[in-house]
């Protein structure tokens, strides 16, 4: 994991994924690029292949409709893409925040690369903050991430972090995420994305009102178990199909909810739908089995873990309605 630590950087407390190089506050984008392992560019070359006439000057041919993307520093291949694939460079992701940090009061807190450069991201604190029932603090963030292997569109996502346990949750209402996604078939226009995000960021107050509603929704023991069954099963009618992995997950989230989780004993979370939701987000971010912290972070933000947290949010809101 040592090479991964060199490819992430952070300001303030160590992030929940426990990786990265610590930086002082208010560092310029250029320093972030170097310390987060993002000071390289994605290069492109046509796909080439060798015919049977090995050794002949005509034995190596190009397939112009496909390109190999590779890192400028290590020359390591990243992916094979079509000729119309629009590349977003690591420095563009960091540069997206330049005016937000200089003018709008945002503060970069973590950035880096995943899967040897196939994905990269930056996360900034927006300055938004809400306290639920006196002591449960939730802060607003903006996550920008992209990939160069086709697995993730360039995506800007308003996100919350619960301070007591560093649990993360994308801001979403009415079953729809407020993320702005730019497919790699089109050019990434940072200013256009920020304009779209202006609407999404204003959802903060509405979203936090819903979270406060969850904290007021008291839950009985049988309701908590039914909730976890729904969230951890693929669908409501697959309870009988639970395998050993899901049984372990059920026991773990129940234990987190019943006092084992960080912040589980706070007034906002104890015995409430807010506590149910945070048991799941803590499980995904900190406890769920993963091959490494890198895989856990990737899943929690972009993969199955993110989908699981979204399902947890949807069911919690249903419970409180």
N, C-alpha and C positions, 0 to 999 in steps of 0.2 A: 504493500500500500504506500510505500515511501514516495513513488513517482506521482501518486495521486495527490499527496499532501503538497507537493510543489506546484500543483495545477489549480489551487484554490487559495483565495485570500479573504480576509474578513477584518472588520473593525468592531471593537467592543468585546463582548463576551464571546467565548468559543461557540460556534454554531452548533445546532443539535446534531449535525452529522459528524462533529468532532474532527473535522479535517481543516487544513488551511494554514496559511501564513498570516500572522497577526500584523495589522497595519495601524499606525496612528490615525486619528480622525482627519477628515478634509484633505485627503491625498488627491493629487491631480490624476486625470484619467490615464496618463502615461505610466504612472507608478502602478496603478491598478492592473494595467495590461501586463506589466512585467511580473508582478508578484502573483497574479492569478493565472499565470501561464497562458496568457492570451495575446502575447506579442509576436504573433506569426500570422501569415496569411494563407488562405486556401488558394492553391494553384490548380491549373487545369491542363490536361493533355489529352489528345485523342486516344481512343483505345487502339492498340496495335496488336497484331497477331502474326504468328510465323507460319508460313506454308510448309509443305513437305520438302521443298527444295532447300534444306538447311545449308547455310553457307553462301547461298546465292545472294547477290545484291538486291534481288527482287523478292526475297523470301519473307521480308517483314513489311506488312501492309497495314494501312490505317482504316479504321471504321469510324468515319467522321460523325455518324449520328449519335455516338456515345462518347462520353468523356470520363477520364479518371480524375477525381479530385484528390489532391495530396497536400501535405503540410510543407510549407516553405522551409521550415527549420530542419526537420528530420527526414523529409522526403517520404515519410510513411503514407501509404494509401489510406484514404478515408472512405471512398465510395465510388461507384460507377453510376453516372446519371445521364439523362438525355441531353441533347444539344440545347434545349430551351430552358434547362434548369437554371434558376436565378440564385446565385450564391450570396449569402450574407456573411460578411467577414467578422471574426471575433471583435475587432476594434469597433465595428459598427454597433455591436450590442452595447459595449461600454459607452461609446459616443452618444448613444441615444439619451443617456442621463446627463450629458454635459450641461445643457441649459437648465435642466430640472434641478441639479445640485447647485448651480451657480446663481440661479434666479428664484426658483420656486421652493427652496427650502428642503428639497429631498436630500437624503444622505445615503450613499452607497454603503451597504453593510456586508455583502458577500458576493463573490463572483468566481467563476472558474470553468473548467471543462470536465466533461464526462466521456468515458469510453474512448480515451486517447485522442480526443478532439472531435469526435463525431457529433457531440452536443456541447453547447456552451451557454452560459446564462450570466445574468447579473440581477441582484435583488437590492432594492433601495427602500428605505423607510420614508413614508410620505409625510410624516408629522401628525397624521390622524391618530387619535387615541381615545378609547372609551373605557370607563370603569363600570363593571357590572357588580351590583350589590356591595359597593364600598371598597373591595380589595382585589377583585378579579380583573386585571388589566389586559386589554386587547388592543394591539397596535396595527395600523394599516401599512401595507407594503405594496410595491409594484415589482412584479417579476417579469423580466424579458428573457426569453429563451428561444433557441433555434437549433437546427441540426443541419448537417451537410450530407446525410445519408437517406433523406426522404422520410424519416420516422417521425418528424415533428415540424409542422409549419412554424414560421416565425410568430411567436405568440406572446402577447403582453397581457398579463393576468393580475388584476388587483387581488391581493392576498392579505389574510390576517394572521397574526402570530399572537398566541396567548402567552403572556410573559412568564407565568409561573412554571410552565413546562415546555415552552418553545414549540407547542403544537401549531401546525400550519393548516390553513383552510382557505380555499379560493372563495372569493365573494361571489355568491350566486343567489338569485331569487327566482321563484316560480319555476324551478327546475331547469333554468337556462343560465349557463355561465356568462359572465360579463367580459370574458376574454376577447381581445381583438386578435384575429388570426390572419396572417398573410401567407398564402400558399407560395411555394417556391416556383410556381409557374408565372408569378408576377413579381415585379420589382418591389423591394421593401422601401417604403416612403415613411421615414421616421416622423415627419411633421404631420402627415395624414393620420398615422396611428395615434399620435398624441391628441389630435383633434377628436378622434373617435373616443379615446379614453376619457376625455373631459366629461362625457355622459356617464361612463362607467364609474369613475371616481366619485361622482356625486351620489352614487348608490350607497356610500358608506353609512350615512345616517339611517337609511331605511333598513340596511342589512343589520346594523347593530341593534336597531329597535326589535327586529325579529329575534336576535340572540338574547336580548333581555327578556323577551316573551318566553323563550325556552327556559330561562333561569327561574321564571315564575311558575312553570308547569311542573307540578309535583307528580311523581311516577310511583306506581305500586310495583311490588316485586315481580308479579307475573307480567306486567307491562314491560318491564326492563328486559326480561328474558325473551319475550315475543319480539321486542325491538331488535335485540342482538341476532336472533334467528333470521329475521327478515334481512338485516344488513349483511350478514355473513354468508347467506345462501344466495345462489344465483337468482332464485325467484321464490315467491311466497309458498309455492307448493313443493319445494324440494327439501323439506326438512328431513325426510327419511333418507335422503342421499348424502347426508353429512358424513364426511370421512374423518379419519383420525386427526388430520391437520385442522379441520374446522372445529372439531371438538376441543382441541387445545386452544384454538383462537377464542372460542366461546368462553372457556374457563378463564382465559387471560383477561378479556375485556370485562367480564363480570367482576373479576377481582380488582381491576383498575377502577371500575365504577363504585365498588363497595368500600373504597378507602385506600386501595393500593396505589392509585394513580397520583401523580403530582398535582396538587390543587383539588383533589377529590373531596376533601373535607371543608373546602370553602363554602360559604353560605350559598353562593350562586350555583354551585355544582352538586352539592349533596342532595341526593334523592330527587333530582330534577332532570328534565329533558336535556338541558345544557350539560349536565354531568354525563348523560348517555353519549352525547355527541363527542365530548372530549375524551371519553374512554376509548372510542374508536380512533380518533385522530392521534392520540398518544400511542395506541397500539401500532398504527401504521407508521408513524414517524420514528418510534423508538424500540418497539418490541417485536414487530413482525419479523419472521425469519427471512434472512437475505444472505446472499453469497458474500456481501461486503457492505460497508457503509455507502460506497458509491452506488451499488445496486439499490439499496434502500432509498437513497435520495432520489434516484432516477424514477423509481416506482411511485414514491410519495408525491412527487410533483407532476410527473408526466404519464405514468403508467397505471397498473392495476390498483396501486395504493391510492392514487388520486381519484379513480372511479369509485373506490370503496368509501372514501371520505364524502364524495358527492352523494352517494346513496345514503350514507348516514345522515347527512344534512336533510335530504328530502324526507326521510322517514321521521326525523325529529320534528320537522315543521308540520308534518301530517299529525303527529301525536299531539302537538300543541294547538292545533287548529280547532 
